[in-house]
């Protein structure tokens, strides 16, 4: 269980005397302990919790045990967990805390003061809540330590209460703004500006709800000035930033391989690639002219080597225009060329061919 590095010195449980090991002890904040290890073994802590639970119920006992052993009380880690049925609830709680990363921040073991310290928030003003279940059902999830560290715990505006909802709104406003700079590296200064802008947005929304329109407008103006000073407004964008990817998408859409910013499915894409880039005219002359050229070359080669000249071109020299690559009609240049060589369309009929041209 213990995550902190321990010295060679051995410690024992203050209650049962068993030697404390990483497996049966718990790291504690060095702010409150020179050993960095819990003073009880985990079984003795569990026993302490169970004794408390038998007199005041599991929920209050959990709060008190957290206070007694300097562990953050964060009931939210039990959300969606059937915690009450667990018969070793304290150990289960510590595991949940560790699982949610709520037990340690960086190198620092968190303490009771990093969790919910106000009983009235957990159990109601008059401590009438008998269980965490109501607290959890009411969704009064407390702000995380990180949220409190980033945004502070002081009210951001007059009498506005810093509820978890406010912290979540701050995170959300910040993330929304940050997302419009996706792919860009923001400087610390820019990130800070976005945080201030997010905070002002949350306050502005609050003022709107309170009918304090003037305040809301003033805050929006401040935000605009802040963003302008960091050149972070939409209109400050360098032309390249908005241009690159979109222009590629547009080009691909025009080429027919993308639709609504998405690539076509593979089978459709193949069809488009075939029709647009493979099928289609590639030669200015007709298949007829191509045949004539092949025939002349073939005949000349055979003639030069004193070979038999068959009446038909062999199969592998017969061209089929399967991709419609040849011109459908002959152009003037082709007509001229044919006239010049006295070309007559070959028919390869038996009366014309089949001759052995001996030299
Ligand atoms: Zn012990």
Boltz pocket constraint, residues with backbone or C-beta under 6 A from the ligand:
constraints:
  - pocket:
      binder: B
      contacts: [[A, 13], [A, 14], [A, 15], [A, 16], [A, 17], [A, 18], [A, 40], [A, 41], [A, 42], [A, 43], [A, 44], [A, 45]]
      max_distance: 6.0
